[in-house]
Amino acid sequence: MDVAKRKALIVGGTGLIGNQLLQLLLQSEAYESVIVLIRKPLAINHPKLIQKVVDFDDLDNGEQMFGVDDVFCCLGTTIKKAGSKEAFLKVDFDYPLQVAQLAKENGATQFLIVTAMGADRHSRVFYSRVKGEIEEALKRVKFPSLHIFHPSLLLGKRNEFRFGEKVAEIISPILSPLLRGKLSKYKPIQAKDVAQAMVRIATDNRKGEFVYEWKQMMSDGSVK
Ligand SMILES: NC(=O)c1ccc[n+]([C@@H]2O[C@H](COP(=O)([O-])OP(=O)(O)OC[C@H]3O[C@@H](n4cnc5c(N)ncnc54)[C@H](OP(=O)(O)O)[C@@H]3O)[C@@H](O)[C@H]2O)c1
């Protein structure tokens, strides 16, 4: 396919990673249009941007929304913010899976998702287990290309206070240089670096299932 004519869809485009990703995709010459599914309209205009305000509990199977090449999923919440495990599951499992299925039916060939370091469907930790379960469910959708991103703690400016991220921001300059070799996957990472890796990897357009930890996200393109 002509790389100059790719169409992207983003879910979670208002979040810490998603917002950076949206800006990068709009700037990228590889994409002719960027559809963003959102709950409330964004205060930005761009000739390539198509905003679709949707109810994630009632998504239409429309080519207008899902007729794209690449889907970028940065959806996520916390149990505290969602209010219950059930509500968390909706955002971190049900919505990503439904978006994936609708996009696949409409011809999408690449799915890129941010889950988390430690994602494991056998984990005793609910958060890590859900992240692992969505990864397994997405593998069953069988996209030609499935790219899974495993950040440790995210760094970047957000409007709400999150204790873990604040601590990471403070200790990161001391801790990060000590986390070498196999421990590098624990390094906190800037949301912008995750977003940049997603765009770089999407435009590489390689086939298969891939998982990216800190080292691969921060590499200059030689993805293993
Ligand atoms: N925070 C960390 O340190 C960390 C570490 C590792 C992995 N992760 C994972 O990385 C991913 C991205 O994280 P992030 O910090 O960039 O996310 P974020 O800033 O919390 O943004 C979450 C996105 O999900 C959307 N969303 C949340 N609840 C929703 C709902 N009920 N219905 C529809 N959309 C909803 C938000 O939309 P609205 O603007 O409409 O709310 C927003 O676009 C998440 O899956 C997260 O679990 C995070």
The ligand as an SDF file (V2000), in Angstrom:
LIG
                    3D

 48 52  0  0  0  0  0  0  0  0999 V2000
   -0.2420    5.7690   33.9610 N   0  0  0  0  0  0  0  0  0  0  0  0
    0.7620    4.9360   33.8980 C   0  0  0  0  0  0  0  0  0  0  0  0
    1.8080    5.0990   34.5630 O   0  0  0  0  0  0  0  0  0  0  0  0
    0.6720    3.7370   32.9990 C   0  0  0  0  0  0  0  0  0  0  0  0
    1.7020    2.8020   33.0180 C   0  0  0  0  0  0  0  0  0  0  0  0
    1.6460    1.7220   32.1670 C   0  0  0  0  0  0  0  0  0  0  0  0
    0.5700    1.5770   31.3050 C   0  0  0  0  0  0  0  0  0  0  0  0
   -0.4350    2.4790   31.3110 N   0  0  0  0  0  0  0  0  0  0  0  0
   -1.5460    2.2790   30.3550 C   0  0  0  0  0  0  0  0  0  0  0  0
   -1.3120    3.0870   29.2290 O   0  0  0  0  0  0  0  0  0  0  0  0
   -2.5610    3.4090   28.6050 C   0  0  0  0  0  0  0  0  0  0  0  0
   -2.6080    4.9090   28.3580 C   0  0  0  0  0  0  0  0  0  0  0  0
   -2.4180    5.5700   29.6050 O   0  0  0  0  0  0  0  0  0  0  0  0
   -2.6010    7.1440   29.7520 P   0  0  0  0  0  0  0  0  0  0  0  0
   -2.0620    7.4980   31.0820 O   0  0  0  0  0  0  0  0  0  0  0  0
   -2.1050    7.8380   28.5180 O   0  0  0  0  0  0  0  0  0  0  0  0
   -4.1940    7.2410   29.7890 O   0  0  0  0  0  0  0  0  0  0  0  0
   -5.0750    8.4440   30.3470 P   0  0  0  0  0  0  0  0  0  0  0  0
   -4.3170    9.7140   30.3030 O   0  0  0  0  0  0  0  0  0  0  0  0
   -5.6780    8.0310   31.6390 O   0  0  0  0  0  0  0  0  0  0  0  0
   -6.2050    8.5170   29.2140 O   0  0  0  0  0  0  0  0  0  0  0  0
   -7.1280    7.5060   29.1130 C   0  0  0  0  0  0  0  0  0  0  0  0
   -7.9390    7.6350   27.8510 C   0  0  0  0  0  0  0  0  0  0  0  0
   -9.0130    6.6850   27.9500 O   0  0  0  0  0  0  0  0  0  0  0  0
  -10.2390    7.3690   27.8030 C   0  0  0  0  0  0  0  0  0  0  0  0
  -11.2570    6.8190   28.6870 N   0  0  0  0  0  0  0  0  0  0  0  0
  -11.1690    6.6140   30.0270 C   0  0  0  0  0  0  0  0  0  0  0  0
  -12.3390    6.1620   30.5030 N   0  0  0  0  0  0  0  0  0  0  0  0
  -13.1680    6.0770   29.4410 C   0  0  0  0  0  0  0  0  0  0  0  0
  -14.5250    5.6720   29.2730 C   0  0  0  0  0  0  0  0  0  0  0  0
  -15.2730    5.2550   30.3130 N   0  0  0  0  0  0  0  0  0  0  0  0
  -15.0650    5.7160   28.0520 N   0  0  0  0  0  0  0  0  0  0  0  0
  -14.3370    6.1150   27.0040 C   0  0  0  0  0  0  0  0  0  0  0  0
  -13.0450    6.5210   27.0770 N   0  0  0  0  0  0  0  0  0  0  0  0
  -12.4910    6.5050   28.2840 C   0  0  0  0  0  0  0  0  0  0  0  0
   -9.9740    8.8020   28.2040 C   0  0  0  0  0  0  0  0  0  0  0  0
  -10.9550    9.6030   27.5830 O   0  0  0  0  0  0  0  0  0  0  0  0
  -11.6340   10.8620   28.3270 P   0  0  0  0  0  0  0  0  0  0  0  0
  -10.6770   12.0110   28.0840 O   0  0  0  0  0  0  0  0  0  0  0  0
  -12.9340   11.0150   27.6430 O   0  0  0  0  0  0  0  0  0  0  0  0
  -11.7460   10.5070   29.7880 O   0  0  0  0  0  0  0  0  0  0  0  0
   -8.5700    9.0080   27.6520 C   0  0  0  0  0  0  0  0  0  0  0  0
   -8.6030    9.3180   26.2860 O   0  0  0  0  0  0  0  0  0  0  0  0
   -3.6410    2.9000   29.5430 C   0  0  0  0  0  0  0  0  0  0  0  0
   -4.1360    1.6780   29.0660 O   0  0  0  0  0  0  0  0  0  0  0  0
   -2.9090    2.6940   30.8580 C   0  0  0  0  0  0  0  0  0  0  0  0
   -3.4960    1.6590   31.6370 O   0  0  0  0  0  0  0  0  0  0  0  0
   -0.4010    3.5600   32.1340 C   0  0  0  0  0  0  0  0  0  0  0  0
  1  2  1  0
  2  3  2  0
  2  4  1  0
  4  5  1  0
  4 48  2  0
  5  6  2  0
  6  7  1  0
  7  8  2  0
  8  9  1  0
  8 48  1  0
  9 10  1  0
  9 46  1  0
 10 11  1  0
 11 12  1  0
 11 44  1  0
 12 13  1  0
 13 14  1  0
 14 15  2  0
 14 16  1  0
 14 17  1  0
 17 18  1  0
 18 19  2  0
 18 20  1  0
 18 21  1  0
 21 22  1  0
 22 23  1  0
 23 24  1  0
 23 42  1  0
 24 25  1  0
 25 26  1  0
 25 36  1  0
 26 27  1  0
 26 35  1  0
 27 28  2  0
 28 29  1  0
 29 30  1  0
 29 35  2  0
 30 31  1  0
 30 32  2  0
 32 33  1  0
 33 34  2  0
 34 35  1  0
 36 37  1  0
 36 42  1  0
 37 38  1  0
 38 39  2  0
 38 40  1  0
 38 41  1  0
 42 43  1  0
 44 45  1  0
 44 46  1  0
 46 47  1  0
M  CHG  2   8   1  16  -1
M  END
$$$$
